[in-house]
Amino acid sequence: MKKTIITVVGKDTVGIIAKVCTYLAENKVNILDISQTIVDDYFNMMMIADMSKAVKSVSEVSDDLDKLGEEIGVIIKCQREEIFNSMHRL
Amino acid sequence: MININEVLETNKMIEKENLDVRTITLGISLLDCIDSDLDRLNEKIYNKITTVAKDLVATGEAIEKEFGIPIVNKRISVTPIALIGGSACKTSKDFVTIAKTLDRARKDVGVNFLGGYSALVSKGMTEADELLLRSIPQALAQTELVCSSANLGSTKTGIDMDAVRLMGDIIKETAELTKDNDSIGCSKLVVFCNAPDDNPFMAGAFHGITEADAIINVGVSGPGVVKNALERVRGENFEVLCETIKKTAFKVTRVGQLVAQEASKRLGIPFGIVDLSLAPTPAIGDSVADILCEIGLEYAGAPGTTAALALLNDQVKKGGVMASSYVGGLSGAFIPVSEDQGMIDAVNAGALTLEKLEAMTCVCSVGLDMIAIPGDTKPTTIAGIIADELAIGMVNQKTTAVRIIPVIGKTVGDSAEFGGLLGYAPIMPVNKYSCDAFVNRGGRIPAPIHSFKN
């Protein structure tokens, strides 16, 4: 398992999840979990995804999602899970 | 499994509170480059650095992208050059050729600073040490991003006052040679007492002779993260305050540890240490002085500053030590003036003086750092300031340092511009009374006694 955390932050609009999920499906990234919350009127979504079968590397996916985010008008980040684990888990 | 709030907390630290890994510093031993022929020595040094460090920048950038954490600097430290050039260099000019080689190698591998144009003279100087020290002004003027340092004292050896006096002259000469740029050469030169062998931070980084052939050291930072965490506990007692700093330092350091291990794995170079530091930058919200204000001071420098800094420094270490398997370097809060907007404001308000900064260095890392003083300050006065600061380190068994900039052509009321991470600094007044007779005595201050602690 090669887990990455994908976060989407921005103003809520139609089709954010659909567009992100379509991109992930096309690139064989498997979504394990999705959660979302609204903080200060901003839409916050987090996906935990498995990239072990992904056709692209984490940094390529990260670049693509960055561009996709610009198109939709939200900020999309793709980060390896370890940074969160190391900070929040002993 | 990680939850959304934890993810958002981490990303907020990175995006809004300037959390970053301040530097990945690759320490490289040049001991195996030693040669009696100067040309061959330079060639070997160039080849070793460009071979060992060839993937450093690319690896750093890849880690940055995959983890989403900025790694601000990728740097190199090398074995103190006085040791490496001792056999080949017959004059100070010979040493300068090595500085140029280091700068060329640095440029070719794409790192932004290289440290280790250094001499370790805590007890005495060899001929090579003295040649290197005397070459520093030219070396710093003729290279772009090579950093120089000298260890002039230690708790075990005392202080080499001959070297201290010499460094007063060297700093002044370095300032003169770079006077067109507000004497910026001095920002690349630091003198130490008890210099650590594994410091990843510039300008004092060098690869100590106790170290392995190559090693990865990482410096973390995050004053903004601590400041923001403390905003949430305003008015609470010291227990709550200290716990908050500790927990925050733990989180910040864990990121450094992760990056260090990852870099070590990818480069195939052993992991050395994480330096647990609060290193400010001139960016707003990235200030150690702001933390002191958040703890409860109107300005850094107000009464209570030394105590506030002492507790801050101690909690950062307590939180950080558990987060990393190996801790080293300078570890603590840095209090440079020019690189910290809060410190600059405190100086401009008249709240912070050179003397108070000296007192603050008793309880934190590292020392008098990035302080601009009048350009007409005498070399002996600079040596006196150095001697005071080193004495604090010697007696208290800690690292202390001086990176002071006599800005030629400027005086109190003026300001020096260094640019980038180095920031700008108001010129601070220096005590006008002479210490000539003290500094000119020559010889050494003996090592202090380690009993009868009072």
Chai-1 contact restraints between the chains, C-beta under 6 A:
chainA,res_idxA,chainB,res_idxB,connection_type,confidence,min_distance_angstrom,max_distance_angstrom,comment,restraint_id
A,I5,B,V7,contact,1.0,0.0,6.0,A-B,restraint_1
A,T7,B,V7,contact,1.0,0.0,6.0,A-B,restraint_2
A,S35,B,I4,contact,1.0,0.0,6.0,A-B,restraint_3
A,T37,B,I4,contact,1.0,0.0,6.0,A-B,restraint_4
A,M46,B,I4,contact,1.0,0.0,6.0,A-B,restraint_5
A,M46,B,V7,contact,1.0,0.0,6.0,A-B,restraint_6
A,V58,B,E66,contact,1.0,0.0,6.0,A-B,restraint_7
A,S59,B,K65,contact,1.0,0.0,6.0,A-B,restraint_8
A,S59,B,E66,contact,1.0,0.0,6.0,A-B,restraint_9
A,S62,B,K65,contact,1.0,0.0,6.0,A-B,restraint_10
A,K77,B,G68,contact,1.0,0.0,6.0,A-B,restraint_11
A,Q79,B,F67,contact,1.0,0.0,6.0,A-B,restraint_12
A,Q79,B,G68,contact,1.0,0.0,6.0,A-B,restraint_13
A,R80,B,E66,contact,1.0,0.0,6.0,A-B,restraint_14
A,R80,B,F67,contact,1.0,0.0,6.0,A-B,restraint_15
A,E82,B,L258,contact,1.0,0.0,6.0,A-B,restraint_16
A,I83,B,F67,contact,1.0,0.0,6.0,A-B,restraint_17
A,F84,B,I2,contact,1.0,0.0,6.0,A-B,restraint_18
A,F84,B,E6,contact,1.0,0.0,6.0,A-B,restraint_19
A,F84,B,V7,contact,1.0,0.0,6.0,A-B,restraint_20
A,F84,B,T10,contact,1.0,0.0,6.0,A-B,restraint_21
A,S86,B,R254,contact,1.0,0.0,6.0,A-B,restraint_22
A,S86,B,L258,contact,1.0,0.0,6.0,A-B,restraint_23
A,M87,B,T10,contact,1.0,0.0,6.0,A-B,restraint_24
A,M87,B,K251,contact,1.0,0.0,6.0,A-B,restraint_25
A,M87,B,R254,contact,1.0,0.0,6.0,A-B,restraint_26
A,H88,B,E6,contact,1.0,0.0,6.0,A-B,restraint_27
